[in-house]
Amino acid sequence: MERVTVAALQRMKRDGTKIVGIVAYDYPTAQIADRAGVDLISVGDSVGANLWGQPTEIEVTVEEMLLACKAVSRGTRRALVSCDVPHGPVQAGTKTAVSAAIRLAKEGGAGMVKVLGVPDNVRAIVDAGVPVYAEFHGGADIPLGKLVEQAKRLEAAGAALLDFRHSGPEAGAAVVKAVSIPVIGGLGGGPWLDGRVRLAHTAIGYGAKWIDSTTETYANTARASLQAFSALIADVRAGRQIKG
């Protein structure tokens, strides 16, 4: 099975083929998503809040990101794996961010790293031999020209891929047209981008909050799990043979 590469994603943009990515943190989810045929699996620093119950994503360390990145890398044969450089090393300065990026690539098995879009950091990480997936944010209060210019600066710094969050149809379409690298997005993205990334937990309704949620998802794993655990409890209490 041929591994998806950065060059392959860039070719998809040129060909007009939408890129599909998910955010995942563990081996079995990566295996399933990879088998389904996603192009990109992004190991997000949101793992802290969504999987480990931390207050925010800011608390996540490089060691914790390595744990998740290694698991996803082991479960992936085709998709390109990206791993977030966490908040701490980025705030500590370019040298520390580069060191973290190298570890995530060499030890974690990431094919690229995602980092908040500061051109100097992007350039330094790329110069160290690690492809960069650069994140930047839009919003109604940010002029369109400024967003386009920011995207161009990140491309010039060597970014291979852009994560444009809260893009909106006008700014998103303008940025996609202004740069030659793929522009994809999760939060606030849409069909105006070169592709979409979705949190696996959201796509499959995994997590306690989905049990009573009326939001449409592609599946509701949380509700199915609640029913399964309830049935297991009933069988054990009644002295019946359990399933599986």
LUMTI-21564 format. One record per residue: x, y, z of N, C-alpha, C, O in turn. Coordinates in steps of 0.02 Angstrom, whole numbers, padded with zeros to 5 digits, always signed. Atoms other than C-alpha are relative to their C-alpha. Layout:
BEGIN
XYZXYZXYZXYZ;...
END
This chain:
BEGIN
+00042-00060+00000+00000+00000+00000+00044+00062+00000+00088+00070+00043;-00042-00059+00008+00074+00165-00055-00019+00054+00051-00078+00071+00058;+00011-00052-00050+00094+00298+00081-00016+00067-00033+00017+00086-00081;+00014-00068+00024+00014+00468+00051+00057+00046+00021+00081+00043+00078;-00055-00046-00013+00149+00601+00039-00024+00072-00004-00079+00086-00027;+00014-00071+00007+00154+00789+00050-00010+00017-00074-00056+00054-00092;+00005-00013+00072+00182+00792-00138-00067-00025-00028-00096+00007-00072;+00064+00027+00023+00027+00684-00163-00058+00047+00020-00104+00057-00020;+00052-00047-00021-00080+00806-00062+00002+00063-00043-00051+00090-00062;-00006-00059+00042-00013+00952-00163-00025-00014-00071-00053+00030-00103;+00026+00020+00066-00053+00857-00323-00076-00003+00001-00109+00014-00048;+00073+00002-00006-00231+00830-00260-00030+00070-00007-00082+00078-00038;+00024-00069+00008-00252+01019-00247+00001+00020-00073-00048+00047-00099;-00005-00018+00071-00191+01043-00425-00053-00036-00042-00079-00008-00091;+00049+00039+00037-00309+00906-00485-00072+00015+00019-00119-00008-00013;+00068-00016-00023-00457+00976-00390-00033-00055+00040-00094-00057+00047;+00026+00055-00042-00475+00821-00280+00001+00021+00073+00054+00040+00099;+00004-00022-00070-00534+00862-00104+00039-00047+00045+00036-00108+00038;-00040+00037-00049-00418+00807+00037-00044-00014+00061-00079+00030+00085;+00040+00019-00058-00498+00712+00181+00046-00018+00057+00089-00061+00051;-00041+00015-00058-00421+00712+00353-00043-00009+00062-00099+00016+00066;+00032+00004-00065-00470+00664+00529+00052+00015+00054+00112+00007+00044;-00042-00007-00059-00401+00707+00700-00011-00063+00043-00068-00078+00062;+00006+00061-00040-00364+00548+00797+00059-00004+00048+00111+00029+00038;-00051+00003-00053-00263+00501+00950+00023-00071+00017+00068-00078+00058;-00014+00068-00023-00256+00311+00961+00007-00049-00057-00014-00035-00114;-00016+00052+00049-00205+00153+00870-00062-00028-00035-00063-00030-00097;+00056+00030+00036-00376+00073+00836-00038+00050-00044-00060+00032-00099;+00034-00050+00041-00455+00234+00773+00040+00014-00063+00012+00021-00118;-00043-00011+00058-00307+00263+00659-00006-00058-00049-00009-00047-00109;+00007+00059+00044-00322+00085+00591-00064+00004-00041-00064-00008-00101;+00066-00001+00034-00506+00107+00549-00002+00056-00051-00024+00046-00107;+00001-00058+00047-00486+00280+00471+00046-00013-00059+00029+00005-00116;-00047+00015+00054-00336+00221+00371-00030-00050-00049-00023-00043-00110;+00033+00049+00044-00433+00072+00305-00055+00031-00041-00067+00012-00098;+00053-00034+00037-00576+00186+00257+00026+00042-00058-00009+00053-00107;-00031-00036+00056-00456+00286+00149+00011+00074+00010+00017+00111-00039;-00015-00070-00010-00429+00454+00232+00071+00015-00024+00114-00029-00024;-00065-00019+00026-00281+00550+00163+00049+00023+00054+00109+00014+00048;-00041-00031-00053-00219+00633+00323-00029-00017+00067-00090-00012+00077;+00021+00008-00070-00227+00588+00507+00042+00049+00041+00103+00043+00045;-00032-00053-00040-00188+00736+00619-00006-00018+00074-00061-00024+00100;+00000+00014-00072-00137+00697+00798+00002+00068+00035+00054+00099+00041;+00007-00068-00026-00200+00855+00883+00018+00005+00073+00012-00043+00111;-00013-00011-00071-00148+00931+01048-00066+00002+00040-00065+00006+00101;+00065+00005-00033-00335+00926+01085-00008-00068+00034-00058-00080+00069;+00001+00064-00034-00296+00749+01144-00005+00009+00075-00037-00031+00110;+00001-00012-00072-00271+00823+01317-00070+00009+00027-00088-00022+00077;+00068-00014-00022-00448+00887+01333-00048-00056-00020-00091-00075+00020;+00050+00047+00026-00539+00758+01227+00011-00072+00021-00037-00111+00024;-00013+00069-00019-00454+00597+01283+00021-00008+00072+00004-00058+00104;-00028+00006-00067-00369+00631+01449-00033+00045+00052-00013+00044+00110;+00037-00040-00048-00488+00756+01529+00036+00060+00027+00017+00086+00080;-00034-00061-00022-00366+00900+01544-00044+00061-00013-00087+00059-00057;+00044-00058+00007-00444+01074+01561+00001+00030-00071-00051+00048-00098;-00007-00027+00067-00377+01136+01393+00057-00037-00036+00089-00081-00007;-00054+00031+00038-00254+01086+01257+00068+00028+00019+00120-00001+00000;-00064-00033-00016-00121+01202+01329+00044-00043+00045+00105-00038+00043;-00038+00040-00049-00070+01077+01464+00040-00057-00033+00084-00085+00000;-00031+00058+00032-00013+00944+01338+00075+00011-00009+00097+00065-00030;-00073-00003+00006+00174+00907+01339+00024-00036-00063-00014-00072-00096;-00030+00036+00056+00291+00844+01204-00002-00075+00012-00017-00114-00033;+00000+00072-00016+00303+00676+01293-00069-00029-00011-00076-00085-00037;+00068+00024+00010+00114+00659+01291-00018-00002-00074-00050-00049-00097;+00012+00000+00072+00105+00707+01107+00037-00058-00033+00011-00089-00080;-00036+00057+00027+00238+00576+01071-00037-00065+00011-00039-00109-00032;+00038+00061-00016+00133+00443+01157-00057-00010-00050-00066-00065-00076;+00056+00004+00047-00017+00483+01047+00024-00009-00072-00005-00047-00111;-00026+00003+00069+00085+00508+00889+00027-00069-00017+00015-00094-00072;-00025+00067+00012+00172+00340+00906-00057-00049-00010-00053-00092-00054;+00057+00045+00006+00005+00252+00930-00033+00006-00069-00048-00044-00101;+00032-00011+00064-00071+00331+00775+00045-00023-00057+00022-00053-00105;-00047+00021+00052+00086+00300+00671+00000-00076-00007+00005-00102-00062;+00001+00074+00003+00081+00115+00718-00062-00026-00035-00061-00079-00066;+00064+00023+00028-00100+00104+00661-00012+00024-00071-00066+00012-00099;+00010-00031+00065-00074+00192+00495+00049-00028-00052+00109-00029-00041;-00043+00026+00054-00010+00115+00334-00002+00045-00062+00047+00048-00099;+00008-00040+00061-00075+00234+00199+00001+00075+00013+00038+00111-00020;+00009-00072-00010-00124+00404+00269+00064+00034+00024+00105+00003+00058;-00055-00042-00026+00002+00542+00302-00017+00019+00071-00073+00043+00084;+00011-00016-00071+00020+00568+00490+00032+00068+00016+00091+00078+00003;-00025-00064-00024+00037+00745+00558-00008+00002+00075-00057-00024+00102;+00004-00004-00073+00072+00782+00740+00011+00072+00022+00056+00106-00002;-00005-00069-00024+00046+00947+00831+00061+00011+00044+00076-00030+00088;-00050-00024-00048+00192+01036+00911-00039+00037+00054-00072+00086+00040;+00043-00029-00051+00113+01079+01079+00018+00072+00019+00070+00098-00001;-00003-00071-00017+00090+01251+01154+00066+00019+00035+00096+00070+00019;-00059-00017-00040+00236+01245+01277+00062+00013-00040+00092+00067-00033;-00061-00011+00040+00380+01223+01154-00006+00059-00048+00044+00094-00060;+00009-00057+00046+00306+01351+01034+00010+00065+00038+00042+00111+00013;-00007-00060-00040+00294+01480+01172+00071+00010+00026+00092+00067+00039;-00069-00004-00026+00471+01440+01230+00049+00029-00051+00105+00048-00034;-00044-00029+00051+00544+01500+01064+00013-00048-00057-00002-00107-00053;-00010+00038+00062+00595+01441+00892+00044-00061+00011+00028-00115-00015;-00046+00056-00011+00740+01331+00950-00035-00059+00033-00026-00116+00013;+00036+00053-00036+00628+01234+01069-00053-00031-00044-00065-00091-00042;+00051+00025+00046+00490+01219+00938+00031-00047-00051+00003-00099-00067;-00034+00042+00048+00614+01148+00813+00020-00067+00031+00011-00120+00001;-00020+00062-00035+00680+01022+00940-00060-00046+00009-00054-00107-00001;+00061+00040-00009+00502+00964+00977-00023-00030-00066-00043-00088-00069;+00020+00024+00067+00462+00950+00791+00042-00059-00023+00016-00108-00049;-00045+00054+00020+00614+00842+00759-00016-00064+00039-00015-00118+00010;+00017+00058-00040+00567+00726+00903-00065-00033-00024-00070-00094-00028;+00064+00027+00023+00388+00708+00840+00007-00037-00066-00027-00087-00079;-00011+00033+00064+00452+00663+00667+00042-00064+00009+00024-00116-00017;-00046+00057-00006+00595+00547+00718-00024-00053+00049-00022-00112+00033;+00022+00048-00050+00525+00467+00875-00073-00019-00009-00093-00076+00001;+00073+00011+00005+00339+00487+00843-00022-00030-00065-00077-00057-00070;+00019+00027+00065+00339+00435+00661-00042+00046-00042-00071+00024-00091;+00040-00048+00038+00252+00593+00600+00032+00016-00067+00093+00024-00072;-00024-00020+00065+00267+00632+00416+00004+00075-00008+00036+00101-00054;-00004-00073-00002+00241+00815+00455-00024+00022+00069-00053-00017+00106;+00024-00027-00063+00206+00926+00605-00044+00060-00012-00034+00098-00060;+00043-00059+00004+00071+01055+00633+00021+00049+00054+00031+00031+00112;-00021-00051-00047+00120+01218+00715-00037+00065-00016-00054+00079-00073;+00033-00064+00009+00036+01385+00742+00042+00043-00047+00103+00045-00041;-00034-00030+00056+00079+01492+00592+00041+00062+00012+00022+00117-00008;-00049-00054-00005+00226+01600+00641+00054-00015-00052+00088-00066-00047;-00046+00016+00055+00334+01612+00483+00070-00019+00022+00099-00065-00008;-00067+00017-00022+00499+01609+00577+00004-00072+00026+00053-00107+00012;+00002+00069-00024+00451+01447+00665-00007-00049-00057+00027-00101-00060;+00011+00044+00058+00388+01371+00503+00065-00009-00038+00084-00065-00055;-00062+00002+00039+00549+01414+00411+00054-00041+00036+00089-00081+00005;-00051+00035-00038+00660+01348+00550-00013-00075+00002+00033-00115-00003;+00017+00071-00002+00567+01182+00562+00011-00032-00068+00037-00088-00073;-00011+00026+00068+00569+01159+00373+00075-00006-00014+00097-00056-00044;-00073+00003+00010+00755+01200+00370+00031-00059+00037+00084-00084+00017;-00025+00057-00038+00778+01061+00499-00021-00067-00032-00004-00120-00007;+00018+00061+00037+00702+00938+00374-00067-00029+00016-00081-00086-00004;+00067+00025-00018+00525+00921+00443-00054+00040-00037-00057+00101-00027;+00054-00036+00033+00376+00966+00332-00049+00030+00050-00060+00001+00104;+00043-00037-00047+00256+01090+00412-00070+00010-00028-00080+00028-00086;+00072-00012+00011+00066+01099+00416-00015+00061+00045-00020+00054+00106;+00004-00062-00039+00040+01281+00470-00072+00021+00012-00113+00022-00034;+00068-00019-00020-00115+01336+00565-00006+00075+00008+00037+00107+00039;+00016-00069-00014-00190+01509+00558-00076+00009+00000-00112-00033-00027;+00072-00008-00013-00360+01581+00601-00028+00062-00035+00004+00115-00039;+00036-00056+00028-00485+01691+00513-00049+00029+00050-00044+00017+00110;+00050-00032-00043-00631+01790+00581-00028+00061-00035+00004+00092-00077;+00035-00056+00033-00755+01925+00533+00037+00066+00010+00029+00112-00030;-00034-00062-00016-00645+02059+00612+00069+00007-00033+00102+00058-00025;-00066-00002+00032-00489+02016+00510-00009+00015-00075-00045-00022-00109;+00007-00017+00071-00474+02100+00339+00021-00056-00046+00069-00092-00031;-00015+00053+00048-00474+01983+00190+00072+00004-00025+00107-00046-00030;-00068-00008+00026-00312+02056+00123+00053-00023+00049+00104-00050+00029;-00048+00021-00051-00224+02022+00287+00004-00076+00004+00059-00104+00014;+00001+00073-00002-00277+01839+00286+00036-00029-00061+00074-00077-00055;-00034+00023+00061-00219+01816+00106+00075+00010+00007+00115-00033-00012;-00071-00014-00008-00053+01898+00148+00032-00047+00050+00089-00069+00040;-00027+00047-00049-00030+01787+00300+00011-00069-00031+00062-00100-00019;-00007+00065+00033-00060+01631+00196+00060+00000-00047+00097-00049-00050;-00057-00005+00045+00067+01691+00067+00066-00001+00038+00114-00032+00015;-00062-00001-00041+00197+01723+00203+00016-00070+00025+00074-00091+00027;-00012+00068-00025+00173+01548+00273+00023-00046-00057+00066-00089-00047;-00023+00039+00058+00191+01472+00099+00073+00017-00016+00113-00027-00030;-00069-00021+00014+00348+01575+00070+00049-00026+00052+00108-00037+00036;-00043+00026-00054+00417+01514+00237+00012-00075-00007+00055-00103+00027;-00011+00071+00012+00403+01336+00172-00055-00047+00021-00047-00108+00016;+00055+00043-00020+00236+01273+00238-00023-00043-00058-00028-00019-00115;+00022+00047+00051+00177+01120+00142-00076-00004-00004-00104-00027-00054;+00072+00007-00007-00004+01130+00198-00024+00054+00049+00013+00071+00095;+00027-00051-00045-00115+01261+00282-00065-00026+00032-00107-00055-00002;+00062+00012-00036-00248+01234+00415-00031+00068+00014-00012+00102+00062;+00032-00065-00005-00359+01386+00393-00065-00008+00039-00115-00032+00011;+00059+00008-00043-00482+01389+00538-00044+00062-00002-00020+00118-00009;+00049-00054+00003-00641+01494+00539+00009+00041-00063+00012+00103-00062;-00016-00033+00063-00611+01533+00357-00058+00039-00029-00049+00097-00049;+00056-00031+00033-00784+01573+00292+00007-00006-00076+00063-00012-00101;-00003+00012+00072-00830+01557+00107+00039+00052-00039+00071+00035-00088;-00035-00052+00038-00759+01725+00050+00076-00004+00012+00114-00008-00036;-00072+00002-00016-00591+01722+00141+00030-00067-00019+00086-00070-00044;-00026+00066+00016-00572+01535+00119+00015-00008-00074+00068-00033-00093;-00010+00006+00073-00595+01542-00069+00058+00044-00024+00095+00024-00068;-00053-00046+00020-00477+01691-00084+00069-00028+00018+00116-00023-00021;-00064+00029-00021-00338+01604+00014+00017-00061-00043+00074-00068-00063;-00011+00059+00042-00359+01442-00084+00029+00021-00068+00074-00011-00094;-00021-00024+00065-00336+01541-00245+00069+00033+00003+00107+00031-00046;-00062-00040-00006-00188+01643-00178+00062-00041+00009+00117-00017-00005;-00059+00042-00013-00073+01498-00133-00003-00064-00041-00057-00086-00061;-00003+00062+00039-00015+01343-00224-00002-00062+00043-00010-00117+00016;+00003+00058-00045-00014+01230-00070-00071-00011+00023-00112+00035+00023;+00068+00015-00021-00170+01142-00005-00020+00040+00062+00020+00049+00109;+00029-00036-00057-00281+01241+00114-00059-00041+00024-00110-00045-00010;+00054+00039-00027-00388+01131+00224-00019+00027+00068+00017+00069+00096;+00022-00028-00063-00484+01164+00382-00047-00045+00038-00082-00086+00008;+00047+00035-00043-00578+01091+00527-00053+00048+00024-00106+00053-00007;+00048-00047-00029-00666+01220+00634-00016+00056-00049+00029+00092-00072;+00022-00055+00043-00768+01338+00527+00021-00007-00072+00020+00042-00109;-00017+00011+00070-00712+01260+00364-00061-00015-00042-00117-00014-00017;+00056+00016+00045-00818+01215+00214+00025-00021-00068+00085-00028-00078;-00018+00025+00067-00822+01158+00033+00041+00048-00041+00065+00030-00095;-00041-00049+00036-00732+01317-00021+00075-00013+00009+00115+00017-00026;-00070+00017-00010-00568+01243+00044+00021-00060-00042-00020-00091-00075;-00026+00057+00038-00456+01111-00035-00016-00067+00034-00004-00119+00005;+00017+00061-00036-00515+00985+00095-00024+00016+00070-00025+00073+00091;+00026-00008-00068-00585+00957+00268+00033-00049+00047+00052-00105+00028;-00023+00043-00054-00524+00886+00432-00054-00002+00053-00081+00050+00071;+00052+00008-00051-00647+00817+00559+00027-00039+00058+00063-00089+00048;-00018+00038-00059-00617+00761+00736-00035-00067-00001-00096-00070-00008;+00030+00067+00003-00644+00573+00739-00055-00007+00052-00107-00037+00038;+00049+00005-00053-00737+00587+00905-00067+00032-00021-00120+00007-00002;+00060-00033+00024-00861+00705+00822-00033-00040-00056-00094-00049-00056;+00027+00037+00057-00882+00605+00662-00037-00063+00022-00088-00080-00008;+00031+00063-00021-00925+00446+00757-00040+00007+00065-00063-00043+00093;+00039-00011-00061-01011+00525+00908+00028-00037+00059-00009-00070+00096;-00034+00036-00055-00884+00459+01032+00013+00047+00057+00046+00098+00049;-00007-00043-00058-00890+00533+01206-00067+00007+00035-00119+00005+00002;+00062-00001-00038-01017+00550+01345-00049+00054-00023-00109+00045-00018;+00044-00054+00019-01084+00715+01278-00046-00018-00059-00097+00015-00070;+00041+00019+00058-01153+00625+01124-00058-00045+00018-00101-00057-00024;+00054+00046-00019-01268+00510+01223-00068+00033-00008-00115+00003-00035;+00064-00035+00003-01407+00639+01235-00001+00055-00053-00048+00094-00056;-00004-00053+00050-01352+00750+01091-00048-00013-00059-00059-00070-00078;+00042+00005+00059-01470+00787+00946+00038+00021-00064+00009+00021-00118;-00040-00020+00057-01328+00845+00833+00012-00061-00045+00027-00115-00022;-00009+00055+00047-01313+00740+00675+00075-00016-00007+00116+00028-00018;-00068+00025+00011-01155+00635+00664-00005-00060-00048-00060-00083-00063;+00001+00057+00046-01104+00493+00548-00016-00065+00036-00033-00115+00005;+00018+00056-00042-01131+00372+00692-00007+00028+00071+00014+00084+00085;+00002-00021-00070-01170+00381+00878+00028-00057+00043-00009-00098+00071;-00035+00053-00036-01041+00269+00959-00014+00004+00075-00017-00048+00108;+00012-00008-00072-01075+00340+01132-00066-00033+00020-00069-00069+00071;+00065+00029-00015-01258+00289+01129+00002-00076-00007-00026-00112+00034;-00007+00073+00009-01216+00117+01060+00040-00031+00056+00024-00087+00078;-00041+00026-00055-01084+00095+01195-00040-00003+00065-00035-00051+00103;+00042+00000-00059-01207+00143+01332-00048-00059+00000-00057-00092+00051;+00046+00057+00006-01331+00015+01268+00037-00066+00010+00011-00112+00043;-00038+00062-00006-01196-00119+01256+00021-00013+00072+00015-00069+00097;-00021+00008-00070-01131-00088+01432-00060-00017+00044-00054-00057+00091;+00061+00014-00039-01308-00089+01501-00021-00073-00010-00042-00106+00037;+00017+00070+00013-01341-00257+01415+00049-00047+00034+00030-00100+00059;-00051+00040-00035-01177-00326+01484-00016-00005+00074-00014-00059+00104;+00017-00001-00071-01226-00274+01660-00060-00045+00014-00061-00084+00062;+00060+00040-00010-01397-00355+01640+00015-00075-00005-00011-00114+00034;-00017+00070+00008-01322-00520+01579+00039-00027+00060+00025-00082+00084;-00039+00022-00058-01196-00529+01721-00044-00006+00062-00039-00055+00099;+00045+00002-00058-01328-00486+01853-00046-00061-00002-00063-00090+00050;+00048+00056+00006-01443-00621+01784+00034-00067-00004+00000-00119-00008;-00036+00064+00003-01307-00753+01777+00002-00030-00069+00012-00090-00077;-00002+00025+00069-01313-00766+01587+00072+00003-00027+00114+00039-00001;-00065-00002+00033-01163-00800+01476+00007+00067-00036-00039+00090-00069;-00010-00064+00033-01088-00638+01414+00023-00010-00072+00049-00063-00089;-00015+00005+00072-01059-00602+01229+00073+00019-00013+00103+00058+00023;-00066-00020+00023-00893-00592+01139+00056-00036+00035+00114-00024+00020;
END
